[in-house]
Amino acid sequence: MSTYEMGLADGCEERQPVVILLDTSASMGRPAESPRIDELNDALARWFDEVRSLSRLRSRVEVALITFDSRVRAYDARAESLVPVEGVASDRLFAPVDEVRPPRLTASGVTRLTEAVETALTLARERYRALQGQRVQVRRPFLWVLTDGAPSDAEGQPQDAAALAGTARRLRQGEEQGECIFQAVGVRGADLPLLHVLAPKSTLMLDSYDFGQILDLVFQSSDQLGAVQHADDAHRQVAERAARQKRMDELERKFR
């Protein structure tokens, strides 16, 4: 039994599950001279290296990484590989944040966003209930999706608002039932109107952010807001935090 599993067994630590959904479709391979996927890989590696020095996050936050392109896969931190989600227990796909050595991602294929969100909802619900069943104090999972494009079906055809309606309804039900908090982040060409269909109160367009800043926002917000009583309060505070950071960045650029 790992030290992490022993910690779960004694039920002493509060847990904050975080699911990060990363767009790895072909559009993330652009521009050719400086692909966004390379920037994301560098930011992931740097952030997870830094977080190992933060004792509060090490003891509380557990992470599941999901990638979506033509396939939806999850990162098995023990095997250090991306795997199909089907048939893999949720406790294998969540790992303490300081034990995650993120994979080197590549960009290809279409953008199966809705399938990835449905997968994340299922995993988060299973993990939340499993921790409750082990009598571990657990905050409701925070789900973050990061995309630079628009959702498509398995054949690569664009999806419209009607195709997203069922997933949007299940997201809202999950939030209303206290099982998750969902936040969408669009960057550089993301289809904002369709993201608003999925997350009308919790979509941010962060074109001016680099991926490192976005990861900071993800983890600071997840760590500090997972215990709020209402999802709308968390969404508002995330938006306020992002706006403050944007103002600070603008001031720094102005006075350089």
CYANA upper distance limits for C-alpha pairs under 8 A (distance plus 0.5 A):
  1 MET  CA      5 GLU  CA      6.57
  1 MET  CA      6 MET  CA      7.08
  2 SER  CA      6 MET  CA      6.78
  3 THR  CA      7 GLY  CA      6.74
  4 TYR  CA      8 LEU  CA      6.95
  4 TYR  CA     96 PRO  CA      7.83
  5 GLU  CA      9 ALA  CA      6.68
  6 MET  CA     10 ASP  CA      6.92
  7 GLY  CA     11 GLY  CA      6.97
  7 GLY  CA     12 CYS  CA      7.35
  7 GLY  CA     13 GLU  CA      7.36
  8 LEU  CA     12 CYS  CA      7.88
  8 LEU  CA     13 GLU  CA      7.72
  8 LEU  CA    131 LEU  CA      8.39
  8 LEU  CA    134 GLN  CA      7.96
  8 LEU  CA    136 VAL  CA      7.02
  9 ALA  CA    134 GLN  CA      7.47
  9 ALA  CA    136 VAL  CA      8.41
 10 ASP  CA    136 VAL  CA      8.50
 11 GLY  CA    134 GLN  CA      7.73
 11 GLY  CA    135 ARG  CA      6.52
 11 GLY  CA    136 VAL  CA      5.00
 11 GLY  CA    137 GLN  CA      7.47
 12 CYS  CA    136 VAL  CA      7.49
 12 CYS  CA    137 GLN  CA      8.20
 13 GLU  CA     59 SER  CA      7.49
 13 GLU  CA     60 ARG  CA      7.31
 13 GLU  CA    136 VAL  CA      7.49
 13 GLU  CA    137 GLN  CA      7.31
 14 GLU  CA     59 SER  CA      8.42
 14 GLU  CA     60 ARG  CA      6.31
 14 GLU  CA    136 VAL  CA      7.16
 14 GLU  CA    137 GLN  CA      5.25
 14 GLU  CA    138 VAL  CA      5.96
 14 GLU  CA    139 ARG  CA      7.96
 15 ARG  CA     59 SER  CA      8.33
 15 ARG  CA     60 ARG  CA      5.23
 15 ARG  CA     61 VAL  CA      6.44
 15 ARG  CA     62 GLU  CA      7.54
 15 ARG  CA    136 VAL  CA      7.90
 15 ARG  CA    137 GLN  CA      6.82
 15 ARG  CA    138 VAL  CA      5.14
 15 ARG  CA    139 ARG  CA      6.69
 16 GLN  CA     60 ARG  CA      6.21
 16 GLN  CA     61 VAL  CA      5.22
 16 GLN  CA     62 GLU  CA      6.65
 16 GLN  CA    138 VAL  CA      6.56
 16 GLN  CA    139 ARG  CA      5.71
 16 GLN  CA    140 ARG  CA      7.41
 16 GLN  CA    141 PRO  CA      6.81
 16 GLN  CA    142 PHE  CA      8.31
 16 GLN  CA    222 SER  CA      8.07
 16 GLN  CA    223 ASP  CA      7.40
 16 GLN  CA    226 GLY  CA      7.41
 17 PRO  CA     61 VAL  CA      6.45
 17 PRO  CA     62 GLU  CA      5.45
 17 PRO  CA     63 VAL  CA      6.46
 17 PRO  CA     64 ALA  CA      8.26
 17 PRO  CA     94 PHE  CA      8.04
 17 PRO  CA    124 ALA  CA      7.94
 17 PRO  CA    127 ARG  CA      8.28
 17 PRO  CA    128 TYR  CA      8.18
 17 PRO  CA    138 VAL  CA      8.42
 17 PRO  CA    139 ARG  CA      7.79
 17 PRO  CA    140 ARG  CA      7.61
 17 PRO  CA    141 PRO  CA      5.21
 17 PRO  CA    142 PHE  CA      6.99
 18 VAL  CA     61 VAL  CA      7.46
 18 VAL  CA     62 GLU  CA      6.61
 18 VAL  CA     63 VAL  CA      5.37
 18 VAL  CA     64 ALA  CA      6.83
 18 VAL  CA    141 PRO  CA      6.04
 18 VAL  CA    142 PHE  CA      5.37
 18 VAL  CA    143 LEU  CA      6.47
 18 VAL  CA    144 TRP  CA      8.26
 18 VAL  CA    222 SER  CA      7.53
 19 VAL  CA     63 VAL  CA      6.30
 19 VAL  CA     64 ALA  CA      5.25
 19 VAL  CA     65 LEU  CA      6.48
 19 VAL  CA     66 ILE  CA      7.80
 19 VAL  CA    120 ALA  CA      7.25
 19 VAL  CA    124 ALA  CA      7.81
 19 VAL  CA    141 PRO  CA      7.79
 19 VAL  CA    142 PHE  CA      6.79
 19 VAL  CA    143 LEU  CA      5.28
 19 VAL  CA    144 TRP  CA      6.71
 20 ILE  CA     63 VAL  CA      7.95
 20 ILE  CA     64 ALA  CA      6.83
 20 ILE  CA     65 LEU  CA      5.56
 20 ILE  CA     66 ILE  CA      6.60
 20 ILE  CA    143 LEU  CA      6.64
 20 ILE  CA    144 TRP  CA      5.48
 20 ILE  CA    145 VAL  CA      6.50
 20 ILE  CA    146 LEU  CA      8.15
 21 LEU  CA     65 LEU  CA      6.67
 21 LEU  CA     66 ILE  CA      5.20
 21 LEU  CA     67 THR  CA      6.19
 21 LEU  CA     68 PHE  CA      7.79
 21 LEU  CA    116 ALA  CA      7.62
 21 LEU  CA    117 VAL  CA      8.14
 21 LEU  CA    120 ALA  CA      8.23
 21 LEU  CA    143 LEU  CA      8.15
 21 LEU  CA    144 TRP  CA      6.53
 21 LEU  CA    145 VAL  CA      5.00
 21 LEU  CA    146 LEU  CA      6.59
 22 LEU  CA     65 LEU  CA      8.00
 22 LEU  CA     66 ILE  CA      6.65
 22 LEU  CA     67 THR  CA      5.27
 22 LEU  CA     68 PHE  CA      6.84
 22 LEU  CA    145 VAL  CA      6.73
 22 LEU  CA    146 LEU  CA      5.75
 22 LEU  CA    147 THR  CA      7.08
 23 ASP  CA     28 MET  CA      7.80
 23 ASP  CA     67 THR  CA      6.48
 23 ASP  CA     68 PHE  CA      5.80
 23 ASP  CA     69 ASP  CA      6.96
 23 ASP  CA    111 THR  CA      7.55
 23 ASP  CA    113 LEU  CA      8.25
 23 ASP  CA    145 VAL  CA      8.38
 23 ASP  CA    146 LEU  CA      6.63
 23 ASP  CA    147 THR  CA      5.45
 23 ASP  CA    148 ASP  CA      7.60
 24 THR  CA     28 MET  CA      6.44
 24 THR  CA     37 ILE  CA      7.68
 24 THR  CA     67 THR  CA      6.71
 24 THR  CA     68 PHE  CA      6.22
 24 THR  CA     69 ASP  CA      5.82
 24 THR  CA    105 LEU  CA      7.68
 24 THR  CA    106 THR  CA      7.02
 24 THR  CA    107 ALA  CA      5.27
 24 THR  CA    108 SER  CA      7.00
 24 THR  CA    109 GLY  CA      8.46
 24 THR  CA    111 THR  CA      8.30
 25 SER  CA     29 GLY  CA      8.14
 25 SER  CA     68 PHE  CA      7.34
 25 SER  CA     69 ASP  CA      4.84
 25 SER  CA     70 SER  CA      7.72
 25 SER  CA    107 ALA  CA      5.62
 25 SER  CA    108 SER  CA      5.18
 25 SER  CA    109 GLY  CA      5.48
 25 SER  CA    110 VAL  CA      5.74
 25 SER  CA    111 THR  CA      6.02
 26 ALA  CA     30 ARG  CA      8.16
 26 ALA  CA     69 ASP  CA      8.12
 26 ALA  CA    107 ALA  CA      5.44
 26 ALA  CA    108 SER  CA      4.41
 26 ALA  CA    109 GLY  CA      5.68
 26 ALA  CA    110 VAL  CA      7.05
 27 SER  CA    107 ALA  CA      7.80
 27 SER  CA    108 SER  CA      8.11
 27 SER  CA    148 ASP  CA      7.74
 27 SER  CA    149 GLY  CA      7.53
 28 MET  CA     35 PRO  CA      7.01
 28 MET  CA     36 ARG  CA      5.68
 28 MET  CA     37 ILE  CA      5.73
 28 MET  CA    107 ALA  CA      6.16
 28 MET  CA    108 SER  CA      8.34
 28 MET  CA    148 ASP  CA      7.53
 29 GLY  CA     35 PRO  CA      5.26
 29 GLY  CA     36 ARG  CA      6.44
 29 GLY  CA     37 ILE  CA      6.24
 29 GLY  CA    106 THR  CA      8.24
 29 GLY  CA    107 ALA  CA      5.74
 29 GLY  CA    108 SER  CA      7.83
 30 ARG  CA     34 SER  CA      7.42
 30 ARG  CA     35 PRO  CA      5.06
 30 ARG  CA     36 ARG  CA      6.54
 30 ARG  CA     37 ILE  CA      8.43
 31 PRO  CA     35 PRO  CA      5.47
 31 PRO  CA     36 ARG  CA      7.58
 34 SER  CA     38 ASP  CA      7.80
 34 SER  CA     39 GLU  CA      8.37
 35 PRO  CA     39 GLU  CA      7.37
 36 ARG  CA     40 LEU  CA      6.69
 37 ILE  CA     41 ASN  CA      6.60
 37 ILE  CA    105 LEU  CA      7.45
 37 ILE  CA    106 THR  CA      7.11
 37 ILE  CA    107 ALA  CA      6.95
 38 ASP  CA     42 ASP  CA      6.70
 39 GLU  CA     43 ALA  CA      6.66
 39 GLU  CA    211 PHE  CA      7.44
 40 LEU  CA     44 LEU  CA      6.58
 40 LEU  CA    211 PHE  CA      6.23
 40 LEU  CA    212 GLY  CA      8.28
 41 ASN  CA     45 ALA  CA      6.73
 41 ASN  CA    103 PRO  CA      8.49
 41 ASN  CA    104 ARG  CA      6.58
 41 ASN  CA    105 LEU  CA      6.91
 42 ASP  CA     46 ARG  CA      6.58
 43 ALA  CA     47 TRP  CA      6.40
 43 ALA  CA    211 PHE  CA      6.32
 43 ALA  CA    212 GLY  CA      5.35
 43 ALA  CA    215 LEU  CA      8.31
 44 LEU  CA     48 PHE  CA      6.63
 44 LEU  CA    102 PRO  CA      7.15
 44 LEU  CA    211 PHE  CA      8.50
 44 LEU  CA    212 GLY  CA      7.78
 44 LEU  CA    215 LEU  CA      8.18
 45 ALA  CA     49 ASP  CA      6.70
 45 ALA  CA    101 ARG  CA      7.70
 45 ALA  CA    102 PRO  CA      6.83
 46 ARG  CA     50 GLU  CA      6.77
 46 ARG  CA    212 GLY  CA      8.46
 47 TRP  CA     51 VAL  CA      6.64
 47 TRP  CA    212 GLY  CA      7.32
 47 TRP  CA    215 LEU  CA      7.74
 47 TRP  CA    216 ASP  CA      8.31
 48 PHE  CA     52 ARG  CA      7.22
 48 PHE  CA     97 VAL  CA      7.87
 48 PHE  CA     98 ASP  CA      7.29
 48 PHE  CA    100 VAL  CA      7.45
 48 PHE  CA    101 ARG  CA      7.51
 48 PHE  CA    102 PRO  CA      8.17
 49 ASP  CA     98 ASP  CA      8.36
 50 GLU  CA     54 LEU  CA      8.19
 51 VAL  CA     57 LEU  CA      7.67
 51 VAL  CA     58 ARG  CA      7.99
 51 VAL  CA     97 VAL  CA      8.00
 51 VAL  CA     98 ASP  CA      7.00
 52 ARG  CA     58 ARG  CA      7.07
 52 ARG  CA     97 VAL  CA      8.17
 52 ARG  CA     98 ASP  CA      5.40
 54 LEU  CA     58 ARG  CA      6.74
 55 SER  CA     59 SER  CA      6.70
 56 ARG  CA     60 ARG  CA      6.81
 57 LEU  CA     61 VAL  CA      5.74
 57 LEU  CA     97 VAL  CA      7.52
 57 LEU  CA    223 ASP  CA      7.76
 58 ARG  CA     96 PRO  CA      7.03
 58 ARG  CA     97 VAL  CA      6.39
 58 ARG  CA     98 ASP  CA      6.11
 59 SER  CA     96 PRO  CA      8.14
 60 ARG  CA     96 PRO  CA      8.20
 60 ARG  CA    223 ASP  CA      8.48
 61 VAL  CA     96 PRO  CA      6.65
 61 VAL  CA     97 VAL  CA      6.28
 61 VAL  CA    223 ASP  CA      7.50
 62 GLU  CA     94 PHE  CA      6.34
 62 GLU  CA     95 ALA  CA      5.56
 62 GLU  CA     96 PRO  CA      4.71
 62 GLU  CA     97 VAL  CA      5.59
 63 VAL  CA     93 LEU  CA      8.41
 63 VAL  CA     94 PHE  CA      5.62
 63 VAL  CA     95 ALA  CA      5.88
 63 VAL  CA     96 PRO  CA      6.79
 63 VAL  CA     97 VAL  CA      6.20
 63 VAL  CA    100 VAL  CA      8.29
 64 ALA  CA     74 ALA  CA      7.73
 64 ALA  CA     75 TYR  CA      7.44
 64 ALA  CA     93 LEU  CA      6.03
 64 ALA  CA     94 PHE  CA      5.12
 64 ALA  CA     95 ALA  CA      7.19
 65 LEU  CA     74 ALA  CA      6.19
 65 LEU  CA     75 TYR  CA      5.95
 65 LEU  CA     93 LEU  CA      8.22
 66 ILE  CA     72 VAL  CA      7.51
 66 ILE  CA     73 ARG  CA      6.17
 66 ILE  CA     74 ALA  CA      4.84
 66 ILE  CA     75 TYR  CA      6.91
 66 ILE  CA    116 ALA  CA      7.75
 66 ILE  CA    120 ALA  CA      8.05
 67 THR  CA     71 ARG  CA      8.42
 67 THR  CA     72 VAL  CA      6.30
 67 THR  CA     73 ARG  CA      5.93
 67 THR  CA     74 ALA  CA      6.77
 67 THR  CA    116 ALA  CA      8.03
 68 PHE  CA     72 VAL  CA      5.02
 68 PHE  CA     73 ARG  CA      7.08
 68 PHE  CA    111 THR  CA      6.90
 68 PHE  CA    112 ARG  CA      6.39
 68 PHE  CA    113 LEU  CA      6.99
 68 PHE  CA    116 ALA  CA      6.64
 69 ASP  CA    107 ALA  CA      8.27
 69 ASP  CA    108 SER  CA      7.02
 69 ASP  CA    109 GLY  CA      5.73
 69 ASP  CA    110 VAL  CA      5.44
 69 ASP  CA    111 THR  CA      5.19
 69 ASP  CA    112 ARG  CA      6.17
 69 ASP  CA    113 LEU  CA      8.33
 70 SER  CA    108 SER  CA      8.09
 70 SER  CA    109 GLY  CA      5.40
 70 SER  CA    110 VAL  CA      5.39
 70 SER  CA    111 THR  CA      6.82
 70 SER  CA    112 ARG  CA      6.67
 70 SER  CA    154 ALA  CA      7.15
 71 ARG  CA    112 ARG  CA      7.60
 72 VAL  CA     84 PRO  CA      7.34
 72 VAL  CA     85 VAL  CA      7.96
 72 VAL  CA    112 ARG  CA      7.72
 72 VAL  CA    115 GLU  CA      7.65
 72 VAL  CA    116 ALA  CA      6.31
 73 ARG  CA     82 LEU  CA      6.41
 73 ARG  CA     83 VAL  CA      5.81
 73 ARG  CA     84 PRO  CA      5.23
 73 ARG  CA     85 VAL  CA      6.24
 74 ALA  CA     82 LEU  CA      5.88
 74 ALA  CA     83 VAL  CA      5.97
 74 ALA  CA     84 PRO  CA      6.88
 74 ALA  CA     85 VAL  CA      6.38
 74 ALA  CA     93 LEU  CA      7.32
 75 TYR  CA     80 GLU  CA      7.45
 75 TYR  CA     81 SER  CA      6.19
 75 TYR  CA     82 LEU  CA      4.84
 75 TYR  CA     83 VAL  CA      6.69
 75 TYR  CA     93 LEU  CA      6.88
 75 TYR  CA    102 PRO  CA      8.43
 75 TYR  CA    103 PRO  CA      8.16
 76 ASP  CA     80 GLU  CA      6.11
 76 ASP  CA     81 SER  CA      6.04
 76 ASP  CA     82 LEU  CA      6.55
 76 ASP  CA     83 VAL  CA      7.15
 76 ASP  CA     92 ARG  CA      6.87
 76 ASP  CA     93 LEU  CA      5.77
 76 ASP  CA     94 PHE  CA      8.48
 77 ALA  CA     81 SER  CA      7.39
 77 ALA  CA     92 ARG  CA      8.15
 77 ALA  CA     93 LEU  CA      7.41
 77 ALA  CA     94 PHE  CA      8.37
 77 ALA  CA     95 ALA  CA      7.10
 77 ALA  CA     99 GLU  CA      8.01
 77 ALA  CA    100 VAL  CA      6.42
 77 ALA  CA    101 ARG  CA      7.56
 77 ALA  CA    102 PRO  CA      8.36
 78 ARG  CA     92 ARG  CA      8.06
 80 GLU  CA    101 ARG  CA      7.90
 80 GLU  CA    102 PRO  CA      8.29
 80 GLU  CA    103 PRO  CA      7.50
 81 SER  CA    103 PRO  CA      7.30
 82 LEU  CA    103 PRO  CA      8.14
 84 PRO  CA     88 VAL  CA      8.32
 85 VAL  CA    119 THR  CA      8.33
 88 VAL  CA     92 ARG  CA      7.46
 88 VAL  CA     93 LEU  CA      8.17
 89 ALA  CA     93 LEU  CA      7.60
 90 SER  CA     94 PHE  CA      7.04
 90 SER  CA    123 LEU  CA      6.18
 90 SER  CA    124 ALA  CA      8.45
 90 SER  CA    126 GLU  CA      7.01
 90 SER  CA    127 ARG  CA      6.43
 91 ASP  CA     95 ALA  CA      8.29
 91 ASP  CA    127 ARG  CA      7.15
 95 ALA  CA     99 GLU  CA      6.94
 95 ALA  CA    100 VAL  CA      7.05
 96 PRO  CA    100 VAL  CA      7.36
110 VAL  CA    152 SER  CA      7.06
110 VAL  CA    153 ASP  CA      8.43
110 VAL  CA    154 ALA  CA      8.11
110 VAL  CA    156 GLY  CA      5.93
111 THR  CA    149 GLY  CA      7.84
111 THR  CA    150 ALA  CA      7.24
111 THR  CA    151 PRO  CA      5.69
111 THR  CA    152 SER  CA      5.74
111 THR  CA    153 ASP  CA      7.95
111 THR  CA    156 GLY  CA      7.81
112 ARG  CA    116 ALA  CA      6.93
112 ARG  CA    151 PRO  CA      6.28
112 ARG  CA    152 SER  CA      5.96
112 ARG  CA    153 ASP  CA      6.45
112 ARG  CA    154 ALA  CA      7.24
113 LEU  CA    117 VAL  CA      6.74
113 LEU  CA    150 ALA  CA      8.39
113 LEU  CA    151 PRO  CA      5.62
113 LEU  CA    152 SER  CA      7.56
114 THR  CA    118 GLU  CA      6.70
114 THR  CA    151 PRO  CA      7.29
114 THR  CA    164 LEU  CA      7.39
114 THR  CA    167 THR  CA      7.19
115 GLU  CA    119 THR  CA      6.66
116 ALA  CA    120 ALA  CA      6.65
117 VAL  CA    121 LEU  CA      6.66
117 VAL  CA    145 VAL  CA      8.34
117 VAL  CA    167 THR  CA      8.07
118 GLU  CA    122 THR  CA      6.85
118 GLU  CA    167 THR  CA      7.23
119 THR  CA    123 LEU  CA      6.72
120 ALA  CA    124 ALA  CA      6.42
120 ALA  CA    143 LEU  CA      7.79
121 LEU  CA    125 ARG  CA      6.56
121 LEU  CA    143 LEU  CA      8.48
121 LEU  CA    171 LEU  CA      8.07
121 LEU  CA    174 GLY  CA      8.46
121 LEU  CA    180 CYS  CA      8.34
122 THR  CA    126 GLU  CA      6.67
123 LEU  CA    127 ARG  CA      6.59
124 ALA  CA    128 TYR  CA      6.49
124 ALA  CA    141 PRO  CA      6.54
124 ALA  CA    179 GLU  CA      8.35
124 ALA  CA    180 CYS  CA      7.82
125 ARG  CA    129 ARG  CA      6.70
125 ARG  CA    141 PRO  CA      8.46
125 ARG  CA    179 GLU  CA      6.85
125 ARG  CA    180 CYS  CA      8.17
126 GLU  CA    130 ALA  CA      6.50
127 ARG  CA    131 LEU  CA      6.67
128 TYR  CA    132 GLN  CA      6.80
128 TYR  CA    138 VAL  CA      7.51
128 TYR  CA    139 ARG  CA      8.44
128 TYR  CA    140 ARG  CA      7.17
128 TYR  CA    141 PRO  CA      7.45
128 TYR  CA    179 GLU  CA      7.86
129 ARG  CA    133 GLY  CA      6.53
130 ALA  CA    134 GLN  CA      6.84
131 LEU  CA    135 ARG  CA      6.84
131 LEU  CA    136 VAL  CA      5.77
131 LEU  CA    137 GLN  CA      7.91
131 LEU  CA    138 VAL  CA      7.16
132 GLN  CA    136 VAL  CA      6.09
132 GLN  CA    137 GLN  CA      7.36
132 GLN  CA    138 VAL  CA      7.32
139 ARG  CA    226 GLY  CA      6.21
139 ARG  CA    227 ALA  CA      6.25
140 ARG  CA    178 GLY  CA      7.16
140 ARG  CA    179 GLU  CA      5.98
140 ARG  CA    180 CYS  CA      5.69
140 ARG  CA    181 ILE  CA      7.64
140 ARG  CA    226 GLY  CA      6.70
140 ARG  CA    227 ALA  CA      7.77
141 PRO  CA    179 GLU  CA      7.30
141 PRO  CA    180 CYS  CA      5.32
141 PRO  CA    181 ILE  CA      6.82
141 PRO  CA    226 GLY  CA      7.67
142 PHE  CA    180 CYS  CA      6.29
142 PHE  CA    181 ILE  CA      5.31
142 PHE  CA    182 PHE  CA      6.55
142 PHE  CA    183 GLN  CA      8.21
142 PHE  CA    222 SER  CA      6.54
142 PHE  CA    226 GLY  CA      7.28
143 LEU  CA    180 CYS  CA      7.47
143 LEU  CA    181 ILE  CA      6.47
143 LEU  CA    182 PHE  CA      5.18
143 LEU  CA    183 GLN  CA      6.63
144 TRP  CA    182 PHE  CA      6.51
144 TRP  CA    183 GLN  CA      5.37
144 TRP  CA    184 ALA  CA      6.27
144 TRP  CA    185 VAL  CA      7.81
144 TRP  CA    218 VAL  CA      7.77
145 VAL  CA    183 GLN  CA      7.02
145 VAL  CA    184 ALA  CA      5.42
145 VAL  CA    185 VAL  CA      6.52
146 LEU  CA    184 ALA  CA      6.86
146 LEU  CA    185 VAL  CA      5.41
146 LEU  CA    186 GLY  CA      6.52
146 LEU  CA    187 VAL  CA      8.05
147 THR  CA    185 VAL  CA      7.07
147 THR  CA    186 GLY  CA      5.78
147 THR  CA    187 VAL  CA      6.79
147 THR  CA    190 ALA  CA      6.75
148 ASP  CA    186 GLY  CA      6.25
148 ASP  CA    187 VAL  CA      5.37
148 ASP  CA    188 ARG  CA      6.05
148 ASP  CA    189 GLY  CA      5.89
148 ASP  CA    190 ALA  CA      4.69
148 ASP  CA    191 ASP  CA      8.12
149 GLY  CA    186 GLY  CA      8.39
149 GLY  CA    189 GLY  CA      6.36
149 GLY  CA    190 ALA  CA      4.62
149 GLY  CA    191 ASP  CA      6.27
150 ALA  CA    158 PRO  CA      7.63
150 ALA  CA    159 GLN  CA      8.34
150 ALA  CA    190 ALA  CA      6.55
150 ALA  CA    191 ASP  CA      5.57
150 ALA  CA    194 LEU  CA      7.75
151 PRO  CA    158 PRO  CA      6.66
151 PRO  CA    159 GLN  CA      6.28
151 PRO  CA    194 LEU  CA      8.48
152 SER  CA    156 GLY  CA      5.69
152 SER  CA    157 GLN  CA      5.68
152 SER  CA    158 PRO  CA      4.81
152 SER  CA    159 GLN  CA      5.54
153 ASP  CA    157 GLN  CA      5.94
153 ASP  CA    158 PRO  CA      7.01
153 ASP  CA    159 GLN  CA      6.92
159 GLN  CA    163 ALA  CA      6.33
159 GLN  CA    164 LEU  CA      7.78
160 ASP  CA    164 LEU  CA      7.21
160 ASP  CA    194 LEU  CA      7.81
161 ALA  CA    165 ALA  CA      6.74
161 ALA  CA    194 LEU  CA      6.79
161 ALA  CA    197 VAL  CA      6.88
164 LEU  CA    168 ALA  CA      6.60
164 LEU  CA    197 VAL  CA      7.55
164 LEU  CA    198 LEU  CA      7.21
165 ALA  CA    169 ARG  CA      6.61
165 ALA  CA    197 VAL  CA      7.79
165 ALA  CA    198 LEU  CA      7.93
166 GLY  CA    170 ARG  CA      6.85
167 THR  CA    171 LEU  CA      6.70
167 THR  CA    198 LEU  CA      7.57
168 ALA  CA    172 ARG  CA      6.85
168 ALA  CA    197 VAL  CA      7.19
168 ALA  CA    198 LEU  CA      5.04
168 ALA  CA    199 ALA  CA      7.47
169 ARG  CA    173 GLN  CA      6.70
170 ARG  CA    174 GLY  CA      6.58
171 LEU  CA    175 GLU  CA      6.82
171 LEU  CA    182 PHE  CA      7.70
171 LEU  CA    198 LEU  CA      8.13
172 ARG  CA    176 GLU  CA      6.57
173 GLN  CA    177 GLN  CA      6.51
174 GLY  CA    178 GLY  CA      6.74
174 GLY  CA    179 GLU  CA      5.59
174 GLY  CA    180 CYS  CA      6.15
174 GLY  CA    181 ILE  CA      8.28
175 GLU  CA    179 GLU  CA      6.33
175 GLU  CA    180 CYS  CA      5.64
175 GLU  CA    181 ILE  CA      6.16
175 GLU  CA    182 PHE  CA      8.04
175 GLU  CA    231 ALA  CA      6.72
176 GLU  CA    231 ALA  CA      8.20
178 GLY  CA    230 HIS  CA      8.49
181 ILE  CA    226 GLY  CA      8.36
181 ILE  CA    231 ALA  CA      6.35
181 ILE  CA    234 ALA  CA      8.28
182 PHE  CA    199 ALA  CA      7.86
182 PHE  CA    202 SER  CA      7.64
183 GLN  CA    199 ALA  CA      7.45
183 GLN  CA    202 SER  CA      5.66
183 GLN  CA    203 THR  CA      6.67
183 GLN  CA    204 LEU  CA      8.47
183 GLN  CA    235 HIS  CA      7.79
184 ALA  CA    195 LEU  CA      7.37
184 ALA  CA    199 ALA  CA      7.10
184 ALA  CA    202 SER  CA      6.67
184 ALA  CA    203 THR  CA      5.15
184 ALA  CA    204 LEU  CA      6.75
185 VAL  CA    203 THR  CA      6.37
185 VAL  CA    204 LEU  CA      5.43
185 VAL  CA    205 MET  CA      6.37
185 VAL  CA    206 LEU  CA      7.26
186 GLY  CA    190 ALA  CA      5.63
186 GLY  CA    191 ASP  CA      8.03
186 GLY  CA    192 LEU  CA      7.38
186 GLY  CA    195 LEU  CA      8.30
186 GLY  CA    203 THR  CA      7.93
186 GLY  CA    204 LEU  CA      6.65
186 GLY  CA    205 MET  CA      5.18
186 GLY  CA    206 LEU  CA      6.60
186 GLY  CA    207 ASP  CA      7.92
187 VAL  CA    205 MET  CA      6.48
187 VAL  CA    206 LEU  CA      5.94
187 VAL  CA    207 ASP  CA      5.35
188 ARG  CA    206 LEU  CA      8.44
188 ARG  CA    207 ASP  CA      5.87
191 ASP  CA    195 LEU  CA      6.87
192 LEU  CA    196 HIS  CA      6.62
192 LEU  CA    203 THR  CA      8.36
192 LEU  CA    205 MET  CA      7.83
193 PRO  CA    197 VAL  CA      7.03
194 LEU  CA    198 LEU  CA      7.22
195 LEU  CA    199 ALA  CA      6.51
195 LEU  CA    200 PRO  CA      8.00
195 LEU  CA    203 THR  CA      6.99
196 HIS  CA    200 PRO  CA      4.78
196 HIS  CA    201 LYS  CA      7.92
196 HIS  CA    202 SER  CA      8.22
196 HIS  CA    203 THR  CA      6.52
199 ALA  CA    203 THR  CA      6.19
201 LYS  CA    232 ASP  CA      7.77
201 LYS  CA    235 HIS  CA      7.27
202 SER  CA    235 HIS  CA      5.87
202 SER  CA    236 ARG  CA      8.33
202 SER  CA    239 ALA  CA      8.36
204 LEU  CA    239 ALA  CA      7.68
208 SER  CA    246 LYS  CA      8.31
209 TYR  CA    213 GLN  CA      6.43
209 TYR  CA    214 ILE  CA      6.95
209 TYR  CA    246 LYS  CA      8.47
210 ASP  CA    214 ILE  CA      7.00
211 PHE  CA    215 LEU  CA      6.68
212 GLY  CA    216 ASP  CA      6.79
213 GLN  CA    217 LEU  CA      6.77
214 ILE  CA    218 VAL  CA      6.66
215 LEU  CA    219 PHE  CA      6.76
216 ASP  CA    220 GLN  CA      6.44
217 LEU  CA    221 SER  CA      6.30
217 LEU  CA    238 VAL  CA      8.36
217 LEU  CA    241 ARG  CA      8.28
217 LEU  CA    242 ALA  CA      7.67
218 VAL  CA    222 SER  CA      6.47
219 PHE  CA    223 ASP  CA      6.37
220 GLN  CA    224 GLN  CA      6.62
221 SER  CA    225 LEU  CA      6.07
221 SER  CA    226 GLY  CA      8.21
221 SER  CA    238 VAL  CA      6.77
222 SER  CA    226 GLY  CA      5.99
225 LEU  CA    234 ALA  CA      6.37
226 GLY  CA    234 ALA  CA      8.17
228 VAL  CA    233 ASP  CA      7.47
228 VAL  CA    234 ALA  CA      6.99
229 GLN  CA    233 ASP  CA      8.14
230 HIS  CA    234 ALA  CA      7.37
231 ALA  CA    235 HIS  CA      6.74
232 ASP  CA    236 ARG  CA      6.66
233 ASP  CA    237 GLN  CA      6.71
234 ALA  CA    238 VAL  CA      6.62
235 HIS  CA    239 ALA  CA      6.76
236 ARG  CA    240 GLU  CA      6.71
237 GLN  CA    241 ARG  CA      6.53
238 VAL  CA    242 ALA  CA      6.66
239 ALA  CA    243 ALA  CA      6.63
240 GLU  CA    244 ARG  CA      6.67
241 ARG  CA    245 GLN  CA      6.78
242 ALA  CA    246 LYS  CA      6.68
243 ALA  CA    247 ARG  CA      6.78
244 ARG  CA    248 MET  CA      6.74
245 GLN  CA    249 ASP  CA      6.65
246 LYS  CA    250 GLU  CA      6.69
247 ARG  CA    251 LEU  CA      6.73
248 MET  CA    252 GLU  CA      6.70
249 ASP  CA    253 ARG  CA      6.73
250 GLU  CA    254 LYS  CA      6.63
251 LEU  CA    255 PHE  CA      6.84
252 GLU  CA    256 ARG  CA      6.65
